[in-house]
Amino acid sequence: MIDCIVCTRHWHQVCALHLDQIWSEGFICNTCHVTIRVLAASDKICNVKSQLKNYYPNQATDGYPYRTKAIFAFQKLEGVDVVFFGMYVQEYDEHCPAPNTRRVYISYFDTVHFFQLKIYRTDVYHEILIGYLDYVKQHGYMYAHMWACPASEDIDYIFYRHPCEQNILKLKCLQDWCKIMLDREQLQNDIKQDCLDSQIQRVIDIPYFDGDFWPIMIENNIEKLDQEDRGKQEAEDLDDPIESEHPTEVTRNHTSFSTQIVDSCYSNLDFTYYFNLAF
């Protein structure tokens, strides 16, 4: 007799067609067997938004090429493959310009609670994510990013409908859920410390992904600070309409403004729900 390492059910070794010499990692029965499929993959460009390009006209790139994938997990229940997990990822390889070089971004992941047995659902979800992170690590990627943004009850992310009885994780629960997964693999997940270690002083040095937190925050903060700067300049022009600004003062103000943008983005970011994973 052998035991399934997932559900712990007992199986006859001959009926299960299992040999320890071949599958030394343990036996997983057909009931618990999970199939991972890449259902779609295509090449896209993450276009840089207008405010950032206007502020760094000669430095900001037009876009970052990446490969997007739709990855889903299935379990065979009563002879039918049933989907229970899905995620969309963006993979920026070694040919992508900095700062996106060799980075992946998990843009969405979603579940429907059909996996059996119920007590193993969280472990299986974690293993799928950890397995993907291990896969990209083996293919040369150095960082992974994930924004733990909870779904709203009236918005469907990947799956069009969720069972009425399925609980939607709130922000704190989702944070803890992600932290438990990362702690299992002992992955570094402090995005603020990563920015400090990299000595990031300009927003164009922050990794930039489609639909991510940073592009939205950067655009909003550039627009806000630009409006404040124009207001101050107009007030100064009214006080002294003749004296023009010295070129060195323009450079100094631009550098100061760039630092303000980074500081403003940091101040608006709750670092407990944005994860930067260093392999």
For each residue, the residues with C-beta under 8 A, 3 or more apart:
1: 10 11 12 13
2: 10 11 12 13 16 18 27
3: 8 9 10 11 27
4: 7 8 9 11 27 28 29 31 32
5: 8 26 27 28
6: 28 29 32 117 120 124
7: 4 29 31 32 117 120
8: 3 4 5
9: 3 4 29 31
10: 1 2 3
11: 1 2 3 4 15 16 18 27 29
12: 1 2 15 16
13: 1 2 16 18
14: 17
15: 11 12
16: 2 11 12 13 27 29
17: 14
18: 2 11 13 22 23 27
19: 22 23
20: 23 24
21: 24
22: 18 19
23: 18 19 20 26 27
24: 20 21
25:
26: 5 23
27: 2 3 4 5 11 16 18 23
28: 4 5 6 32 33
29: 4 6 7 9 11 16 32 33
30: 33 76
31: 4 7 9 76 116
32: 4 6 7 28 29 75 117 120
33: 28 29 30 75 76
34: 73 74 75 124 128
35: 73 74 75 76 81
36: 71 72 73 74 128 131
37: 71 72 73 74
38: 41 69 70 71
39: 70 71 72
40: 68 69 70
41: 38 67 68 69 70
42: 67 68
43: 65 66 67 68
44: 65 66 67 68 90 210
45: 63 64 65 66
46: 63 64 65 66 90 100 208 209 210
47: 62 63
48: 52 53 60 61 62 63 64 208 215
49: 52 53 215 218 219
50: 53 54 219
51: 54 55 218 219 222 223 226
52: 48 49 55 56 60 203 204 215 218 219 222
53: 48 49 50 56 57 60 62
54: 50 51 57
55: 51 52 60 222 226 258 261
56: 52 53 59 60 202 204
57: 53 54 60
58:
59: 56 204
60: 48 52 53 55 56 57 204
61: 48 64 97
62: 47 48 53
63: 45 46 47 48
64: 45 46 48 61 92 96 97 100 208 209
65: 43 44 45 46 92 95 96
66: 43 44 45 46 90 91 92 93 96 100 209 210
67: 41 42 43 44 90 91 93
68: 40 41 42 43 44 88 89 90 91
69: 38 40 41 88 89 91
70: 38 39 40 41 86 87 88
71: 36 37 38 39 86 87 88 89 132
72: 36 37 39 83 85 86 87
73: 34 35 36 37 83 84 85 86 124 128
74: 34 35 36 37 81 82 83 84
75: 32 33 34 35 81 82 84 114 115 116
76: 30 31 33 35 79 80 81 82
77: 80 82 114 116
78:
79: 76
80: 76 77
81: 35 74 75 76
82: 74 75 76 77 114
83: 72 73 74 86 112 114
84: 73 74 75 111 112 113 114 115
85: 72 73 109 110 111 115 124 125 128
86: 70 71 72 73 83 108 109 110 111 158 159
87: 70 71 72 106 108 109 110 128 129 132 158
88: 68 69 70 71 106 107 108 109 158
89: 68 69 71 104 105 106 107 132
90: 44 46 66 67 68 104 105 107 209 210
91: 66 67 68 69 104 136 141
92: 64 65 66 96 100 101 102 103 104 105 209
93: 66 67 96 101 102 140 141
94: 101 102 140
95: 65
96: 64 65 66 92 93 100 101 102 103
97: 61 64 100 101
98: 101 205
99: 103 204 205 206 207 208
100: 46 64 66 92 96 97 103 207 208 209
101: 92 93 94 96 97 98
102: 92 93 94 96 140 141 142 143
103: 92 96 99 100 141 142 143 144 145 207
104: 89 90 91 92 136 141 143 144 145
105: 89 90 92 144 145 146 207 209 210 212
106: 87 88 89 109 129 132 144 145 146
107: 88 89 90 209 210 211 212
108: 86 87 88 157 158
109: 85 86 87 88 106 129 158
110: 85 86 87 151 157 158 159
111: 84 85 86 121 125 159
112: 83 84 159 162 163 166
113: 84 118 121 163 166
114: 75 77 82 83 84
115: 75 84 85 118 120 121 124
116: 31 75 77
117: 6 7 32 120
118: 113 115 121
119:
120: 6 7 32 115 117 123 124
121: 111 113 115 118 124 125
122: 125 126 177
123: 120 126 127
124: 6 34 73 85 115 120 121 127 128
125: 85 111 121 122 128 129
126: 122 123 129 130 180 181 184
127: 123 124 130 131
128: 34 36 73 85 87 124 125 131 132
129: 87 106 109 125 126 132 133 181
130: 126 127 133 134 181 184 185
131: 36 127 128 134 135
132: 71 87 89 106 128 129 135 136
133: 129 130 136 137 144 185 187 277 279
134: 130 131 137 138
135: 131 132 138 139
136: 91 104 132 133 139 141 144
137: 133 134 141 279
138: 134 135
139: 135 136
140: 93 94 102
141: 91 93 102 103 104 136 137 144 279
142: 102 103 278 279
143: 102 103 104 207 276 277 278 279
144: 103 104 105 106 133 136 141 276 277 279
145: 103 104 105 106 191 207 209 212 274 275 276 277
146: 105 106 178 274 275 277
147: 212 213 273 274 275
148: 171 174 175 177 178 273 274 275
149: 213 273
150: 168 169 170 171 174
151: 110 155 156 157 168 169
152: 155 168
153: 168
154:
155: 151 152
156: 151 159 160 161 162
157: 108 110 151
158: 86 87 88 108 109 110
159: 86 110 111 112 156 162
160: 156
161: 156
162: 112 156 159 166 168
163: 112 113 166
164:
165:
166: 112 113 162 163
167:
168: 150 151 152 153 162
169: 150 151 173 174 177
170: 150 173 174
171: 148 150 174 175 273
172: 175 176
173: 169 170 176 177
174: 148 150 169 170 171 177 178 273
175: 148 171 172 178 179 272 273
176: 172 173 179 180
177: 122 148 169 173 174 180 181
178: 146 148 174 175 181 182 275
179: 175 176 182 183 189
180: 126 176 177 183 184
181: 126 129 130 177 178 184 185
182: 178 179 185 186 187 189 275 277
183: 179 180 186
184: 126 130 180 181
185: 130 133 181 182
186: 182 183
187: 133 182 277 278 279
188: 194 276 277 278
189: 179 182 275 276 277
190: 193 194 271 276
191: 145 194 195 269 271 274 275 276
192: 195 196 266 269 271
193: 190 196 197
194: 188 190 191 197 198 276 278
195: 191 192 198 200 206 266
196: 192 193 199 200
197: 193 194
198: 194 195 205
199: 196
200: 195 196 205 206 262
201: 205 258 259 262
202: 56 205 258 262
203: 52 206 218 222 258 261 262 265
204: 52 56 59 60 99
205: 98 99 198 200 201 202
206: 99 195 200 203 214 218 262 265
207: 99 100 103 105 143 145 214
208: 46 48 64 99 100 212 214 215
209: 46 64 66 90 92 100 105 107 145 212 214 215
210: 44 46 66 90 105 107 215
211: 107 215
212: 105 107 145 147 208 209 215 216
213: 147 149 216 217 269 274
214: 206 207 208 209 217 218 265
215: 48 49 52 208 209 210 211 212 218 219
216: 212 213 219 220
217: 213 214 220 221 265 268 269
218: 49 51 52 203 206 214 215 221 222 261 265
219: 49 50 51 52 215 216 222 223
220: 216 217 223 224
221: 217 218 224 225 261 264 265 268
222: 51 52 55 203 218 219 225 226 261
223: 51 219 220 226 227
224: 220 221 227 228 264
225: 221 222 228 229 257 260 261 264
226: 51 55 222 223 229 230
227: 223 224 230 231
228: 224 225 231 232
229: 225 226 232 233 253 257
230: 226 227 233 234
231: 227 228 234 235
232: 228 229 235 236
233: 229 230 236 237
234: 230 231 237 238
235: 231 232 238 239
236: 232 233 239 240
237: 233 234 240 241
238: 234 235 241
239: 235 236
240: 236 237 243
241: 237 238
242:
243: 240
244:
245: 249 250 253
246: 249 250
247: 250 251
248: 251 252
249: 245 246 252 253
250: 245 246 247 253 254
251: 247 248 254 255
252: 248 249 255 256
253: 229 245 249 250 256 257
254: 250 251 257 258
255: 251 252 258 259
256: 252 253 259 260
257: 225 229 253 254 260 261
258: 55 201 202 203 254 255 261 262
259: 201 255 256 262 263
260: 225 256 257 263 264
261: 55 203 218 221 222 225 257 258 264 265
262: 200 201 202 203 206 258 259 265 266
263: 259 260 266 267
264: 221 224 225 260 261 267 268
265: 203 206 214 217 218 221 261 262 268 269
266: 192 195 262 263 269
267: 263 264
268: 217 221 264 265
269: 191 192 213 217 265 266 274
270: 273 274
271: 190 191 192 274
272: 175
273: 147 148 149 171 174 175 270
274: 145 146 147 148 191 213 269 270 271
275: 145 146 147 148 178 182 189 191
276: 143 144 145 188 189 190 191 194
277: 133 143 144 145 146 182 187 188 189
278: 142 143 187 188 194
279: 133 137 141 142 143 144 187
